[in-house]
Amino acid sequence: VKSDDLGRMDCQDLKRAINESRTKGFVPFFVNATAGTTVLGSIDPLEEIAGICEEEDLWLHVD
């Protein structure tokens, strides 16, 4: 999944990746988000990612 210039997960690309995985016959079951990257200290847009996970019936892990 792509990230922006600040190192945060790109939520539109997350949606694309979930759909692409399912189209290929895979069964995605979780998203791993980050609350403070080691290099930039960036925090993923956790509320938006949580909403996507809820819509897509995926577990969310935040590290």
Rosetta constraint file for C-alpha pairs under 8 A:
AtomPair CA 1 CA 9 HARMONIC 6.94 0.50
AtomPair CA 1 CA 10 HARMONIC 6.91 0.50
AtomPair CA 1 CA 13 HARMONIC 5.83 0.50
AtomPair CA 1 CA 14 HARMONIC 5.68 0.50
AtomPair CA 1 CA 17 HARMONIC 6.73 0.50
AtomPair CA 2 CA 9 HARMONIC 6.25 0.50
AtomPair CA 2 CA 10 HARMONIC 5.56 0.50
AtomPair CA 2 CA 13 HARMONIC 6.15 0.50
AtomPair CA 2 CA 14 HARMONIC 7.71 0.50
AtomPair CA 3 CA 7 HARMONIC 5.26 0.50
AtomPair CA 3 CA 8 HARMONIC 5.10 0.50
AtomPair CA 3 CA 9 HARMONIC 4.41 0.50
AtomPair CA 3 CA 10 HARMONIC 4.91 0.50
AtomPair CA 4 CA 8 HARMONIC 5.45 0.50
AtomPair CA 4 CA 9 HARMONIC 6.56 0.50
AtomPair CA 4 CA 10 HARMONIC 6.15 0.50
AtomPair CA 6 CA 40 HARMONIC 7.14 0.50
AtomPair CA 6 CA 42 HARMONIC 6.44 0.50
AtomPair CA 7 CA 37 HARMONIC 7.74 0.50
AtomPair CA 7 CA 40 HARMONIC 6.91 0.50
AtomPair CA 7 CA 42 HARMONIC 5.94 0.50
AtomPair CA 7 CA 44 HARMONIC 7.91 0.50
AtomPair CA 8 CA 42 HARMONIC 6.05 0.50
AtomPair CA 8 CA 43 HARMONIC 6.15 0.50
AtomPair CA 8 CA 44 HARMONIC 4.64 0.50
AtomPair CA 8 CA 45 HARMONIC 6.99 0.50
AtomPair CA 9 CA 14 HARMONIC 7.62 0.50
AtomPair CA 9 CA 33 HARMONIC 7.66 0.50
AtomPair CA 9 CA 44 HARMONIC 5.47 0.50
AtomPair CA 9 CA 45 HARMONIC 7.07 0.50
AtomPair CA 10 CA 14 HARMONIC 6.28 0.50
AtomPair CA 11 CA 15 HARMONIC 6.32 0.50
AtomPair CA 11 CA 45 HARMONIC 7.93 0.50
AtomPair CA 11 CA 48 HARMONIC 7.28 0.50
AtomPair CA 11 CA 49 HARMONIC 6.60 0.50
AtomPair CA 12 CA 16 HARMONIC 6.35 0.50
AtomPair CA 13 CA 17 HARMONIC 6.06 0.50
AtomPair CA 14 CA 18 HARMONIC 6.22 0.50
AtomPair CA 15 CA 19 HARMONIC 6.26 0.50
AtomPair CA 15 CA 52 HARMONIC 7.43 0.50
AtomPair CA 16 CA 20 HARMONIC 6.00 0.50
AtomPair CA 17 CA 21 HARMONIC 6.01 0.50
AtomPair CA 18 CA 22 HARMONIC 6.34 0.50
AtomPair CA 18 CA 28 HARMONIC 6.75 0.50
AtomPair CA 19 CA 23 HARMONIC 6.11 0.50
AtomPair CA 20 CA 24 HARMONIC 6.29 0.50
AtomPair CA 21 CA 25 HARMONIC 6.52 0.50
AtomPair CA 21 CA 26 HARMONIC 5.22 0.50
AtomPair CA 21 CA 27 HARMONIC 7.02 0.50
AtomPair CA 21 CA 28 HARMONIC 6.89 0.50
AtomPair CA 22 CA 26 HARMONIC 5.06 0.50
AtomPair CA 22 CA 27 HARMONIC 6.00 0.50
AtomPair CA 22 CA 28 HARMONIC 7.18 0.50
AtomPair CA 28 CA 58 HARMONIC 7.32 0.50
AtomPair CA 29 CA 57 HARMONIC 7.68 0.50
AtomPair CA 29 CA 58 HARMONIC 4.95 0.50
AtomPair CA 29 CA 59 HARMONIC 6.11 0.50
AtomPair CA 30 CA 53 HARMONIC 7.72 0.50
AtomPair CA 30 CA 58 HARMONIC 4.90 0.50
AtomPair CA 30 CA 59 HARMONIC 4.32 0.50
AtomPair CA 30 CA 60 HARMONIC 5.55 0.50
AtomPair CA 30 CA 61 HARMONIC 7.18 0.50
AtomPair CA 31 CA 53 HARMONIC 7.33 0.50
AtomPair CA 31 CA 58 HARMONIC 6.94 0.50
AtomPair CA 31 CA 59 HARMONIC 6.32 0.50
AtomPair CA 31 CA 60 HARMONIC 5.00 0.50
AtomPair CA 31 CA 61 HARMONIC 6.15 0.50
AtomPair CA 32 CA 60 HARMONIC 6.12 0.50
AtomPair CA 32 CA 61 HARMONIC 4.79 0.50
AtomPair CA 32 CA 62 HARMONIC 5.80 0.50
AtomPair CA 32 CA 63 HARMONIC 7.27 0.50
AtomPair CA 33 CA 44 HARMONIC 6.25 0.50
AtomPair CA 33 CA 46 HARMONIC 7.18 0.50
AtomPair CA 33 CA 49 HARMONIC 7.84 0.50
AtomPair CA 33 CA 60 HARMONIC 7.30 0.50
AtomPair CA 33 CA 61 HARMONIC 6.13 0.50
AtomPair CA 33 CA 62 HARMONIC 4.73 0.50
AtomPair CA 33 CA 63 HARMONIC 6.38 0.50
AtomPair CA 34 CA 42 HARMONIC 7.81 0.50
AtomPair CA 34 CA 43 HARMONIC 5.87 0.50
AtomPair CA 34 CA 44 HARMONIC 5.59 0.50
AtomPair CA 34 CA 62 HARMONIC 5.45 0.50
AtomPair CA 34 CA 63 HARMONIC 5.07 0.50
AtomPair CA 35 CA 42 HARMONIC 6.98 0.50
AtomPair CA 35 CA 43 HARMONIC 4.47 0.50
AtomPair CA 35 CA 44 HARMONIC 6.19 0.50
AtomPair CA 35 CA 62 HARMONIC 6.45 0.50
AtomPair CA 35 CA 63 HARMONIC 5.90 0.50
AtomPair CA 36 CA 40 HARMONIC 7.66 0.50
AtomPair CA 36 CA 41 HARMONIC 4.49 0.50
AtomPair CA 36 CA 42 HARMONIC 4.89 0.50
AtomPair CA 36 CA 43 HARMONIC 4.80 0.50
AtomPair CA 36 CA 44 HARMONIC 7.80 0.50
AtomPair CA 37 CA 41 HARMONIC 4.45 0.50
AtomPair CA 37 CA 42 HARMONIC 5.15 0.50
AtomPair CA 37 CA 43 HARMONIC 6.76 0.50
AtomPair CA 44 CA 49 HARMONIC 8.00 0.50
AtomPair CA 45 CA 49 HARMONIC 6.21 0.50
AtomPair CA 46 CA 50 HARMONIC 5.90 0.50
AtomPair CA 47 CA 51 HARMONIC 6.26 0.50
AtomPair CA 48 CA 52 HARMONIC 6.37 0.50
AtomPair CA 49 CA 53 HARMONIC 6.17 0.50
AtomPair CA 50 CA 54 HARMONIC 6.14 0.50
AtomPair CA 50 CA 60 HARMONIC 6.71 0.50
AtomPair CA 51 CA 55 HARMONIC 6.16 0.50
AtomPair CA 52 CA 56 HARMONIC 6.00 0.50
AtomPair CA 53 CA 57 HARMONIC 5.64 0.50
AtomPair CA 53 CA 58 HARMONIC 4.68 0.50
AtomPair CA 53 CA 59 HARMONIC 6.39 0.50
AtomPair CA 53 CA 60 HARMONIC 6.51 0.50
AtomPair CA 54 CA 58 HARMONIC 6.37 0.50
AtomPair CA 54 CA 59 HARMONIC 7.98 0.50
